[in-house]
Amino acid sequence: MKIAVSDAEAHLADLLRRARSGDERELTSAGEPNGRLLPPKRGDDPAARRALIDDICAAAAAKAVPGPSAARSQDFLYDPETGLPARSSQTRPLSLQR
């Protein structure tokens, strides 16, 4: 159904309510098409969304490369005998090294 832009401005709330319920309107200016008011797109099917997520996870798992564990990645900062911070020039910030 066609409606003039000037009329649409006066009845915008009603037009939006109708659009939400599935109604489409063509907006005209001086009788010429100027735009369309369409209902919002509905979300994807939950099963389709779940399948897409599963596909993405499977693709990521196939690309994953095993590497070293980060669980003990900072052990070099500590003395293995005392467990205290190591006293070496390698662990000091460059600004403090001589």
N, CA, C and O atoms as a GROMACS GRO file, in nm:
protein
  392
    1MET      N    1   0.084  -0.117   0.000
    1MET     CA    2   0.000   0.000   0.000
    1MET      C    3   0.089   0.123   0.000
    1MET      O    4   0.191   0.126   0.069
    2LYS      N    5   0.052   0.224  -0.075
    2LYS     CA    6   0.129   0.348  -0.085
    2LYS      C    7   0.077   0.451   0.014
    2LYS      O    8  -0.043   0.460   0.040
    3ILE      N    9   0.171   0.529   0.069
    3ILE     CA   10   0.135   0.636   0.160
    3ILE      C   11   0.232   0.752   0.138
    3ILE      O   12   0.352   0.730   0.120
    4ALA      N   13   0.181   0.873   0.139
    4ALA     CA   14   0.266   0.991   0.121
    4ALA      C   15   0.354   1.011   0.244
    4ALA      O   16   0.313   0.982   0.356
    5VAL      N   17   0.476   1.061   0.221
    5VAL     CA   18   0.569   1.084   0.330
    5VAL      C   19   0.508   1.178   0.433
    5VAL      O   20   0.524   1.157   0.553
    6SER      N   21   0.439   1.281   0.388
    6SER     CA   22   0.377   1.376   0.482
    6SER      C   23   0.273   1.308   0.570
    6SER      O   24   0.262   1.340   0.689
    7ASP      N   25   0.196   1.214   0.514
    7ASP     CA   26   0.099   1.138   0.594
    7ASP      C   27   0.170   1.040   0.688
    7ASP      O   28   0.127   1.017   0.801
    8ALA      N   29   0.280   0.983   0.639
    8ALA     CA   30   0.354   0.886   0.719
    8ALA      C   31   0.411   0.954   0.844
    8ALA      O   32   0.413   0.894   0.951
    9GLU      N   33   0.456   1.078   0.829
    9GLU     CA   34   0.509   1.150   0.944
    9GLU      C   35   0.402   1.166   1.052
    9GLU      O   36   0.431   1.155   1.172
   10ALA      N   37   0.280   1.192   1.011
   10ALA     CA   38   0.172   1.214   1.107
   10ALA      C   39   0.127   1.084   1.174
   10ALA      O   40   0.074   1.087   1.285
   11HIS      N   41   0.148   0.970   1.108
   11HIS     CA   42   0.100   0.842   1.160
   11HIS      C   43   0.213   0.742   1.181
   11HIS      O   44   0.193   0.621   1.168
   12LEU      N   45   0.332   0.792   1.213
   12LEU     CA   46   0.450   0.705   1.222
   12LEU      C   47   0.433   0.593   1.324
   12LEU      O   48   0.467   0.478   1.294
   13ALA      N   49   0.384   0.623   1.442
   13ALA     CA   50   0.369   0.520   1.545
   13ALA      C   51   0.279   0.406   1.497
   13ALA      O   52   0.310   0.289   1.518
   14ASP      N   53   0.168   0.441   1.432
   14ASP     CA   54   0.076   0.341   1.381
   14ASP      C   55   0.141   0.260   1.269
   14ASP      O   56   0.124   0.138   1.263
   15LEU      N   57   0.215   0.325   1.180
   15LEU     CA   58   0.282   0.255   1.070
   15LEU      C   59   0.388   0.158   1.122
   15LEU      O   60   0.402   0.048   1.070
   16LEU      N   61   0.460   0.200   1.224
   16LEU     CA   62   0.561   0.110   1.281
   16LEU      C   63   0.496  -0.011   1.348
   16LEU      O   64   0.548  -0.123   1.338
   17ARG      N   65   0.386   0.010   1.415
   17ARG     CA   66   0.312  -0.102   1.477
   17ARG      C   67   0.266  -0.200   1.370
   17ARG      O   68   0.277  -0.322   1.387
   18ARG      N   69   0.214  -0.146   1.260
   18ARG     CA   70   0.170  -0.233   1.150
   18ARG      C   71   0.287  -0.306   1.085
   18ARG      O   72   0.274  -0.422   1.047
   19ALA      N   73   0.400  -0.238   1.073
   19ALA     CA   74   0.518  -0.302   1.013
   19ALA      C   75   0.564  -0.419   1.099
   19ALA      O   76   0.601  -0.524   1.047
   20ARG      N   77   0.562  -0.401   1.231
   20ARG     CA   78   0.601  -0.511   1.321
   20ARG      C   79   0.512  -0.632   1.302
   20ARG      O   80   0.555  -0.746   1.321
   21SER      N   81   0.386  -0.608   1.265
   21SER     CA   82   0.294  -0.721   1.247
   21SER      C   83   0.300  -0.778   1.105
   21SER      O   84   0.225  -0.870   1.073
   22GLY      N   85   0.387  -0.723   1.019
   22GLY     CA   86   0.408  -0.781   0.887
   22GLY      C   87   0.361  -0.697   0.770
   22GLY      O   88   0.377  -0.739   0.656
   23ASP      N   89   0.304  -0.582   0.795
   23ASP     CA   90   0.252  -0.495   0.689
   23ASP      C   91   0.366  -0.420   0.621
   23ASP      O   92   0.458  -0.373   0.688
   24GLU      N   93   0.360  -0.407   0.488
   24GLU     CA   94   0.459  -0.331   0.412
   24GLU      C   95   0.393  -0.207   0.355
   24GLU      O   96   0.279  -0.212   0.310
   25ARG      N   97   0.466  -0.095   0.357
   25ARG     CA   98   0.415   0.031   0.302
   25ARG      C   99   0.520   0.091   0.210
   25ARG      O  100   0.640   0.084   0.238
   26GLU      N  101   0.476   0.149   0.098
   26GLU     CA  102   0.564   0.222   0.009
   26GLU      C  103   0.543   0.370   0.035
   26GLU      O  104   0.431   0.420   0.027
   27LEU      N  105   0.652   0.440   0.066
   27LEU     CA  106   0.644   0.583   0.094
   27LEU      C  107   0.662   0.660  -0.037
   27LEU      O  108   0.754   0.632  -0.114
   28THR      N  109   0.576   0.757  -0.061
   28THR     CA  110   0.584   0.834  -0.185
   28THR      C  111   0.597   0.982  -0.154
   28THR      O  112   0.556   1.031  -0.049
   29SER      N  113   0.656   1.052  -0.251
   29SER     CA  114   0.668   1.196  -0.244
   29SER      C  115   0.629   1.248  -0.382
   29SER      O  116   0.693   1.215  -0.482
   30ALA      N  117   0.525   1.328  -0.387
   30ALA     CA  118   0.470   1.379  -0.513
   30ALA      C  119   0.430   1.263  -0.605
   30ALA      O  120   0.444   1.272  -0.727
   31GLY      N  121   0.381   1.154  -0.545
   31GLY     CA  122   0.335   1.039  -0.622
   31GLY      C  123   0.446   0.945  -0.667
   31GLY      O  124   0.416   0.839  -0.722
   32GLU      N  125   0.571   0.981  -0.646
   32GLU     CA  126   0.686   0.897  -0.686
   32GLU      C  127   0.735   0.816  -0.566
   32GLU      O  128   0.740   0.868  -0.454
   33PRO      N  129   0.772   0.689  -0.589
   33PRO     CA  130   0.823   0.607  -0.479
   33PRO      C  131   0.948   0.671  -0.418
   33PRO      O  132   1.037   0.717  -0.490
   34ASN      N  133   0.952   0.673  -0.288
   34ASN     CA  134   1.063   0.736  -0.217
   34ASN      C  135   1.130   0.640  -0.119
   34ASN      O  136   1.244   0.663  -0.078
   35GLY      N  137   1.062   0.536  -0.081
   35GLY     CA  138   1.117   0.438   0.013
   35GLY      C  139   1.011   0.337   0.052
   35GLY      O  140   0.896   0.346   0.011
   36ARG      N  141   1.054   0.240   0.133
   36ARG     CA  142   0.960   0.138   0.179
   36ARG      C  143   0.975   0.116   0.328
   36ARG      O  144   1.086   0.122   0.382
   37LEU      N  145   0.865   0.092   0.392
   37LEU     CA  146   0.862   0.057   0.533
   37LEU      C  147   0.831  -0.092   0.539
   37LEU      O  148   0.723  -0.136   0.501
   38LEU      N  149   0.930  -0.170   0.587
   38LEU     CA  150   0.919  -0.316   0.585
   38LEU      C  151   0.916  -0.372   0.727
   38LEU      O  152   0.965  -0.308   0.820
   39PRO      N  153   0.858  -0.490   0.743
   39PRO     CA  154   0.863  -0.555   0.875
   39PRO      C  155   1.006  -0.596   0.908
   39PRO      O  156   1.086  -0.621   0.817
   40PRO      N  157   1.040  -0.601   1.036
   40PRO     CA  158   1.176  -0.644   1.073
   40PRO      C  159   1.198  -0.790   1.036
   40PRO      O  160   1.106  -0.871   1.036
   41LYS      N  161   1.325  -0.822   1.004
   41LYS     CA  162   1.358  -0.961   0.974
   41LYS      C  163   1.355  -1.042   1.102
   41LYS      O  164   1.396  -0.994   1.208
   42ARG      N  165   1.307  -1.161   1.092
   42ARG     CA  166   1.302  -1.251   1.207
   42ARG      C  167   1.438  -1.316   1.225
   42ARG      O  168   1.513  -1.333   1.128
   43GLY      N  169   1.470  -1.354   1.348
   43GLY     CA  170   1.598  -1.420   1.377
   43GLY      C  171   1.603  -1.558   1.314
   43GLY      O  172   1.502  -1.615   1.274
   44ASP      N  173   1.723  -1.609   1.306
   44ASP     CA  174   1.743  -1.743   1.251
   44ASP      C  175   1.680  -1.849   1.340
   44ASP      O  176   1.652  -1.826   1.458
   45ASP      N  177   1.658  -1.962   1.280
   45ASP     CA  178   1.609  -2.080   1.351
   45ASP      C  179   1.716  -2.120   1.454
   45ASP      O  180   1.833  -2.131   1.418
   46PRO      N  181   1.680  -2.144   1.580
   46PRO     CA  182   1.779  -2.180   1.682
   46PRO      C  183   1.861  -2.304   1.644
   46PRO      O  184   1.980  -2.310   1.675
   47ALA      N  185   1.800  -2.400   1.578
   47ALA     CA  186   1.874  -2.520   1.538
   47ALA      C  187   1.977  -2.486   1.432
   47ALA      O  188   2.088  -2.540   1.433
   48ALA      N  189   1.943  -2.397   1.340
   48ALA     CA  190   2.037  -2.356   1.237
   48ALA      C  191   2.153  -2.277   1.299
   48ALA      O  192   2.268  -2.294   1.260
   49ARG      N  193   2.121  -2.191   1.398
   49ARG     CA  194   2.225  -2.115   1.466
   49ARG      C  195   2.320  -2.208   1.541
   49ARG      O  196   2.441  -2.190   1.537
   50ARG      N  197   2.264  -2.310   1.609
   50ARG     CA  198   2.347  -2.406   1.682
   50ARG      C  199   2.437  -2.483   1.586
   50ARG      O  200   2.554  -2.507   1.617
   51ALA      N  201   2.384  -2.522   1.469
   51ALA     CA  202   2.463  -2.595   1.370
   51ALA      C  203   2.577  -2.508   1.320
   51ALA      O  204   2.689  -2.557   1.301
   52LEU      N  205   2.552  -2.380   1.297
   52LEU     CA  206   2.656  -2.288   1.251
   52LEU      C  207   2.766  -2.274   1.356
   52LEU      O  208   2.884  -2.277   1.323
   53ILE      N  209   2.727  -2.260   1.482
   53ILE     CA  210   2.826  -2.249   1.590
   53ILE      C  211   2.910  -2.376   1.599
   53ILE      O  212   3.031  -2.370   1.617
   54ASP      N  213   2.845  -2.492   1.587
   54ASP     CA  214   2.918  -2.619   1.590
   54ASP      C  215   3.017  -2.630   1.475
   54ASP      O  216   3.129  -2.678   1.494
   55ASP      N  217   2.977  -2.585   1.356
   55ASP     CA  218   3.067  -2.586   1.240
   55ASP      C  219   3.188  -2.497   1.263
   55ASP      O  220   3.300  -2.534   1.230
   56ILE      N  221   3.165  -2.379   1.319
   56ILE     CA  222   3.275  -2.286   1.346
   56ILE      C  223   3.371  -2.346   1.450
   56ILE      O  224   3.492  -2.336   1.434
   57CYS      N  225   3.316  -2.406   1.554
   57CYS     CA  226   3.401  -2.468   1.657
   57CYS      C  227   3.483  -2.583   1.600
   57CYS      O  228   3.600  -2.598   1.635
   58ALA      N  229   3.423  -2.663   1.515
   58ALA     CA  230   3.495  -2.774   1.454
   58ALA      C  231   3.606  -2.724   1.363
   58ALA      O  232   3.715  -2.781   1.361
   59ALA      N  233   3.579  -2.617   1.288
   59ALA     CA  234   3.682  -2.561   1.199
   59ALA      C  235   3.797  -2.503   1.282
   59ALA      O  236   3.914  -2.519   1.245
   60ALA      N  237   3.766  -2.437   1.393
   60ALA     CA  238   3.870  -2.381   1.479
   60ALA      C  239   3.953  -2.492   1.542
   60ALA      O  240   4.075  -2.479   1.552
   61ALA      N  241   3.888  -2.598   1.586
   61ALA     CA  242   3.960  -2.709   1.648
   61ALA      C  243   4.055  -2.776   1.547
   61ALA      O  244   4.163  -2.821   1.584
   62ALA      N  245   4.014  -2.782   1.420
   62ALA     CA  246   4.098  -2.842   1.317
   62ALA      C  247   4.221  -2.757   1.290
   62ALA      O  248   4.326  -2.810   1.252
   63LYS      N  249   4.210  -2.626   1.309
   63LYS     CA  250   4.322  -2.536   1.282
   63LYS      C  251   4.414  -2.519   1.402
   63LYS      O  252   4.527  -2.470   1.387
   64ALA      N  253   4.369  -2.557   1.519
   64ALA     CA  254   4.447  -2.536   1.641
   64ALA      C  255   4.577  -2.616   1.636
   64ALA      O  256   4.579  -2.733   1.597
   65VAL      N  257   4.685  -2.550   1.677
   65VAL     CA  258   4.816  -2.614   1.681
   65VAL      C  259   4.857  -2.625   1.827
   65VAL      O  260   4.861  -2.524   1.897
   66PRO      N  261   4.888  -2.745   1.873
   66PRO     CA  262   4.928  -2.757   2.014
   66PRO      C  263   5.062  -2.685   2.036
   66PRO      O  264   5.153  -2.694   1.954
   67GLY      N  265   5.070  -2.616   2.146
   67GLY     CA  266   5.192  -2.544   2.180
   67GLY      C  267   5.228  -2.568   2.325
   67GLY      O  268   5.165  -2.649   2.393
   68PRO      N  269   5.328  -2.498   2.372
   68PRO     CA  270   5.368  -2.516   2.512
   68PRO      C  271   5.260  -2.466   2.606
   68PRO      O  272   5.185  -2.374   2.573
   69SER      N  273   5.254  -2.526   2.720
   69SER     CA  274   5.156  -2.486   2.820
   69SER      C  275   5.197  -2.352   2.880
   69SER      O  276   5.315  -2.329   2.907
   70ALA      N  277   5.102  -2.265   2.900
   70ALA     CA  278   5.131  -2.135   2.960
   70ALA      C  279   5.122  -2.141   3.112
   70ALA      O  280   5.145  -2.041   3.179
   71ALA      N  281   5.089  -2.257   3.166
   71ALA     CA  282   5.069  -2.269   3.311
   71ALA      C  283   5.193  -2.232   3.390
   71ALA      O  284   5.183  -2.176   3.499
   72ARG      N  285   5.310  -2.262   3.337
   72ARG     CA  286   5.434  -2.233   3.409
   72ARG      C  287   5.526  -2.142   3.327
   72ARG      O  288   5.648  -2.153   3.336
   73SER      N  289   5.467  -2.054   3.248
   73SER     CA  290   5.544  -1.972   3.156
   73SER      C  291   5.631  -1.867   3.223
   73SER      O  292   5.722  -1.814   3.159
   74GLN      N  293   5.607  -1.835   3.350
   74GLN     CA  294   5.686  -1.732   3.416
   74GLN      C  295   5.780  -1.791   3.522
   74GLN      O  296   5.833  -1.718   3.606
   75ASP      N  297   5.799  -1.921   3.517
   75ASP     CA  298   5.886  -1.984   3.615
   75ASP      C  299   6.029  -1.932   3.607
   75ASP      O  300   6.099  -1.934   3.708
   76PHE      N  301   6.076  -1.886   3.492
   76PHE     CA  302   6.212  -1.838   3.477
   76PHE      C  303   6.238  -1.713   3.562
   76PHE      O  304   6.353  -1.676   3.585
   77LEU      N  305   6.132  -1.648   3.608
   77LEU     CA  306   6.148  -1.528   3.690
   77LEU      C  307   6.185  -1.561   3.835
   77LEU      O  308   6.227  -1.472   3.909
   78TYR      N  309   6.171  -1.686   3.874
   78TYR     CA  310   6.192  -1.725   4.013
   78TYR      C  311   6.306  -1.824   4.026
   78TYR      O  312   6.328  -1.908   3.938
   79ASP      N  313   6.378  -1.814   4.135
   79ASP     CA  314   6.488  -1.906   4.165
   79ASP      C  315   6.428  -2.042   4.197
   79ASP      O  316   6.342  -2.051   4.285
   80PRO      N  317   6.472  -2.149   4.129
   80PRO     CA  318   6.412  -2.280   4.152
   80PRO      C  319   6.440  -2.335   4.292
   80PRO      O  320   6.363  -2.418   4.341
   81GLU      N  321   6.547  -2.292   4.358
   81GLU     CA  322   6.579  -2.343   4.491
   81GLU      C  323   6.502  -2.273   4.601
   81GLU      O  324   6.452  -2.339   4.693
   82THR      N  325   6.491  -2.141   4.593
   82THR     CA  326   6.426  -2.066   4.701
   82THR      C  327   6.281  -2.029   4.671
   82THR      O  328   6.203  -2.006   4.762
   83GLY      N  329   6.247  -2.024   4.545
   83GLY     CA  330   6.113  -1.984   4.507
   83GLY      C  331   6.093  -1.834   4.510
   83GLY      O  332   5.983  -1.785   4.484
   84LEU      N  333   6.200  -1.760   4.543
   84LEU     CA  334   6.195  -1.614   4.547
   84LEU      C  335   6.227  -1.559   4.409
   84LEU      O  336   6.282  -1.629   4.324
   85PRO      N  337   6.194  -1.433   4.386
   85PRO     CA  338   6.230  -1.374   4.257
   85PRO      C  339   6.380  -1.390   4.230
   85PRO      O  340   6.462  -1.367   4.319
   86ALA      N  341   6.413  -1.428   4.110
   86ALA     CA  342   6.553  -1.451   4.072
   86ALA      C  343   6.629  -1.320   4.072
   86ALA      O  344   6.574  -1.215   4.040
   87ARG      N  345   6.757  -1.326   4.109
   87ARG     CA  346   6.842  -1.207   4.110
   87ARG      C  347   6.938  -1.218   3.993
   87ARG      O  348   7.055  -1.254   4.008
   88SER      N  349   6.887  -1.186   3.879
   88SER     CA  350   6.971  -1.191   3.760
   88SER      C  351   6.943  -1.068   3.677
   88SER      O  352   6.833  -1.013   3.682
   89SER      N  353   7.041  -1.024   3.601
   89SER     CA  354   7.023  -0.904   3.519
   89SER      C  355   6.919  -0.929   3.410
   89SER      O  356   6.861  -0.835   3.355
   90GLN      N  357   6.896  -1.056   3.379
   90GLN     CA  358   6.799  -1.087   3.273
   90GLN      C  359   6.655  -1.062   3.318
   90GLN      O  360   6.568  -1.040   3.235
   91THR      N  361   6.631  -1.064   3.447
   91THR     CA  362   6.494  -1.045   3.494
   91THR      C  363   6.466  -0.901   3.535
   91THR      O  364   6.351  -0.867   3.564
   92ARG      N  365   6.568  -0.815   3.537
   92ARG     CA  366   6.547  -0.675   3.573
   92ARG      C  367   6.507  -0.595   3.451
   92ARG      O  368   6.549  -0.625   3.339
   93PRO      N  369   6.426  -0.494   3.471
   93PRO     CA  370   6.393  -0.407   3.359
   93PRO      C  371   6.518  -0.342   3.302
   93PRO      O  372   6.613  -0.317   3.376
   94LEU      N  373   6.520  -0.313   3.174
   94LEU     CA  374   6.638  -0.255   3.110
   94LEU      C  375   6.680  -0.125   3.176
   94LEU      O  376   6.799  -0.094   3.178
   95SER      N  377   6.587  -0.050   3.228
   95SER     CA  378   6.619   0.077   3.291
   95SER      C  379   6.703   0.058   3.418
   95SER      O  380   6.773   0.150   3.460
   96LEU      N  381   6.696  -0.059   3.480
   96LEU     CA  382   6.770  -0.086   3.604
   96LEU      C  383   6.899  -0.162   3.580
   96LEU      O  384   6.981  -0.174   3.672
   97GLN      N  385   6.920  -0.215   3.460
   97GLN     CA  386   7.041  -0.292   3.431
   97GLN      C  387   7.159  -0.198   3.413
   97GLN      O  388   7.144  -0.086   3.363
   98ARG      N  389   7.278  -0.245   3.454
   98ARG     CA  390   7.400  -0.164   3.439
   98ARG      C  391   7.497  -0.234   3.352
   98ARG      O  392   7.606  -0.183   3.327
   0.00000   0.00000   0.00000
